[in-house]
Amino acid sequence: MTAIRPKLFKTRIIDFIALLGYTCTEEIFKEVMRFIAFSKLEGDYLEFGVSEGKSFIAAFHFAQMSHLRLMKFYAFDSFQGLPEITGVDVDRFHQFSEGEYSCSIDEFKKNVSENGVDLTKVKIIPGWFDEVLNEETKKKLPIKKAAVIMIDCDLYKSTVPVLNFITNYVQDGTIILFDDWFCFRGDPNRGEQKAFREWLEKNPSIKAIEYHKYCSHGNSFIIYCPCRHSAPITTAKLQ
């Protein structure tokens, strides 16, 4: 997790941060948003597990730097921390605990606002993922396609409903970031890795090309849908 930057000058905020040097999370968002702009990809930013808003702040500012002015930003979180740890994520090594990363909606709003995020471009969706990520919620949101999706929900049981929810939002070029890809000591049969592998098996029309690893724990993928094209594609082996 990156630390929230102190409140900076409201103008040229990214220029000032650049003088301090980017964190590994900021670096990945710089690359991701540049890719989206270079690819001329339309769509919004969806983040699942925003906590205090650290990644959200970086995503917003680097989107502005890349002139992605039409991008809207959606923040999904229980705002009660992690749920009870159950199933495969409770086996052997315990990486997380119930209630960890808790942050209230008001605190989240305060953090992102004080760090230069335009709240008129932000929509907050509170609730446990297995309860709110459904068709009813989709009908209430104006999301058409996602350009960037940050999945920072740590657990297998939380990642599964997220992936099911975003299935119809992904398009050629959508980037999905998994902030906890290498958690559980890199065990591929737990957490986000297991959920992503099963999602791809469930949706054979969707392929994932590995993009950039970042920090000590994150990984990212470019989504591609070969069913829309005649040319075959070789996908990267998930690690």
C-alpha positions in Angstrom: 0.0 0.0 0.0 1.2 3.5 -0.8 1.0 6.3 1.7 -1.5 9.1 1.1 0.3 12.2 0.0 -0.1 15.3 2.2 -2.4 17.9 0.9 -0.6 19.7 -1.9 -1.1 22.8 -4.0 -4.4 22.5 -5.8 -2.8 23.5 -9.1 0.0 21.5 -10.7 -0.3 18.8 -8.0 1.3 16.1 -10.2 4.2 18.3 -11.1 4.9 18.8 -7.4 4.7 15.1 -6.7 7.1 14.4 -9.6 9.7 16.4 -7.8 9.4 14.0 -4.8 9.7 10.9 -7.0 6.8 8.5 -7.8 5.9 5.5 -5.7 5.7 2.1 -7.3 1.9 2.4 -7.3 2.1 5.8 -9.0 4.5 4.5 -11.6 2.1 1.7 -12.7 -0.8 4.2 -13.0 1.4 6.5 -15.0 2.1 3.7 -17.5 -1.5 2.4 -17.5 -3.1 5.8 -18.2 -0.5 6.5 -20.9 -1.4 3.1 -22.5 -5.1 4.0 -22.4 -4.5 7.3 -24.0 -2.2 5.9 -26.6 -4.7 3.2 -27.4 -7.5 5.7 -27.7 -9.6 3.6 -25.4 -12.8 5.0 -24.1 -14.2 3.9 -20.7 -14.2 4.5 -17.0 -12.0 3.7 -14.0 -13.4 1.1 -11.5 -11.7 0.4 -8.3 -12.8 -2.4 -5.9 -11.3 -1.9 -2.4 -10.5 1.7 -2.2 -9.8 1.9 1.6 -8.3 5.3 2.3 -8.1 6.3 -1.4 -4.4 5.9 -2.0 -4.6 4.2 -5.4 -7.7 6.1 -6.3 -5.9 9.4 -5.9 -3.0 8.3 -8.2 -5.4 6.9 -10.8 -7.3 10.2 -11.0 -4.3 12.4 -11.4 -2.5 10.3 -13.9 -5.7 10.1 -15.9 -5.8 13.9 -16.0 -2.1 14.0 -17.0 -2.9 11.7 -19.9 -5.8 14.0 -20.9 -8.5 11.3 -20.2 -11.0 14.1 -19.5 -14.1 12.0 -20.1 -13.1 9.2 -17.7 -15.4 8.8 -14.7 -14.2 7.2 -11.4 -16.1 4.5 -9.5 -15.2 3.6 -5.9 -16.5 0.3 -4.6 -15.8 -0.7 -1.0 -17.6 -2.1 2.1 -16.0 0.8 4.1 -15.9 -1.7 7.0 -12.6 -3.3 6.1 -12.1 -6.9 5.0 -14.9 -9.4 5.6 -14.5 -12.6 7.7 -11.6 -14.6 6.3 -13.0 -18.0 5.2 -12.4 -20.8 2.7 -9.1 -21.1 0.8 -7.8 -17.8 2.2 -7.8 -19.1 5.8 -5.7 -22.1 5.1 -2.1 -22.3 6.2 -0.4 -18.8 6.1 -2.7 -16.0 7.3 -2.1 -12.9 5.2 -5.1 -10.8 6.3 -7.5 -10.2 9.1 -11.2 -9.3 9.4 -11.8 -5.5 9.5 -8.3 -4.7 8.1 -8.1 -1.6 5.9 -11.4 -0.2 7.3 -12.1 3.4 6.3 -15.4 5.3 6.5 -17.0 6.9 3.4 -16.5 10.4 4.9 -12.8 9.8 5.6 -12.4 8.5 2.0 -14.1 11.5 0.6 -12.0 13.8 2.7 -8.7 12.1 1.7 -9.4 12.2 -2.0 -10.8 15.7 -2.0 -7.8 17.1 -0.1 -5.5 15.4 -2.6 -7.0 17.2 -5.6 -9.6 14.6 -6.8 -12.7 16.2 -8.4 -15.6 14.6 -6.6 -18.0 15.5 -9.4 -16.3 12.8 -11.4 -16.5 10.3 -8.6 -19.3 7.8 -7.8 -19.1 5.8 -4.5 -20.8 2.4 -4.2 -20.7 1.2 -0.6 -21.4 -2.4 0.5 -20.1 -5.9 0.7 -19.2 -7.1 -2.8 -21.3 -10.3 -2.6 -24.3 -8.2 -1.8 -24.1 -5.1 -4.0 -22.3 -6.3 -7.2 -25.4 -7.4 -9.1 -27.6 -6.5 -12.0 -29.7 -4.1 -9.9 -26.6 -2.1 -9.2 -25.5 -2.1 -12.8 -28.9 -0.7 -13.8 -28.3 2.3 -11.5 -24.8 3.1 -12.9 -24.1 4.8 -16.2 -21.0 2.6 -16.9 -20.8 1.4 -20.5 -17.2 0.1 -20.7 -14.2 0.0 -18.4 -10.8 1.3 -19.5 -9.0 0.5 -16.2 -10.1 -1.8 -13.3 -8.2 -1.9 -10.0 -9.0 -5.0 -7.9 -7.6 -4.5 -4.4 -9.8 -6.8 -2.4 -7.2 -9.2 -1.2 -9.4 -12.3 -0.8 -10.7 -15.0 -3.1 -14.2 -14.7 -1.8 -14.2 -10.9 -2.5 -12.5 -11.1 -5.9 -15.0 -13.7 -7.4 -18.1 -11.3 -7.3 -15.9 -8.5 -8.6 -14.8 -10.4 -11.7 -18.4 -11.6 -12.3 -19.6 -8.0 -12.1 -17.1 -6.6 -14.6 -17.4 -9.3 -17.2 -19.6 -7.2 -19.5 -17.6 -4.1 -18.9 -14.3 -5.3 -20.3 -13.2 -4.7 -23.8 -10.2 -5.0 -26.0 -7.5 -3.0 -24.2 -9.1 -2.9 -20.7 -6.3 -3.1 -18.1 -7.0 -5.0 -14.9 -4.7 -4.5 -12.0 -4.5 -6.9 -9.1 -2.9 -5.2 -6.2 -2.6 -8.4 -4.1 -1.6 -10.8 -6.9 1.4 -12.2 -5.0 -0.1 -12.2 -1.6 -0.4 -15.5 0.3 3.3 -16.0 -0.5 2.5 -16.2 -4.1 0.2 -19.2 -3.8 -1.7 -19.5 -7.1 -4.5 -21.4 -5.4 -5.6 -18.6 -3.1 -6.7 -15.0 -3.3 -6.8 -13.1 -6.5 -4.8 -15.5 -8.6 -7.2 -18.3 -8.1 -10.3 -16.2 -8.7 -8.8 -14.7 -12.0 -7.8 -18.1 -13.3 -11.3 -19.5 -12.7 -12.9 -16.4 -14.3 -10.9 -16.9 -17.4 -11.9 -20.6 -17.6 -15.5 -19.6 -17.1 -15.3 -17.0 -19.9 -13.2 -18.5 -22.7 -14.0 -15.6 -25.0 -11.9 -13.4 -22.7 -8.1 -13.6 -22.8 -5.5 -11.9 -20.6 -2.0 -10.7 -21.7 0.3 -10.0 -18.8 1.3 -6.3 -18.8 3.4 -5.1 -15.8 4.2 -6.4 -12.4 4.5 -3.6 -9.8 5.6 -3.1 -6.3 6.3 -6.4 -4.5 2.7 -7.7 -4.7 0.9 -6.4 -7.8 0.4 -7.6 -11.4 -1.6 -6.3 -14.3 -3.1 -7.7 -17.5 -4.5 -6.3 -20.8 -7.8 -7.9 -21.7 -8.4 -9.1 -25.2 -11.4 -10.8 -26.8 -10.3 -12.9 -29.7 -13.9 -13.9 -30.5 -14.2 -10.5 -32.2 -11.2 -11.1 -34.4 -10.1 -13.6 -36.9 -6.4 -13.6 -35.9 -5.3 -16.0 -33.2 -3.6 -14.8 -30.1 -1.2 -16.5 -27.7 -1.9 -15.6 -24.0 0.6 -15.4 -21.3 0.8 -18.1 -18.7 -0.6 -16.8 -15.4 2.0 -16.9 -12.6 
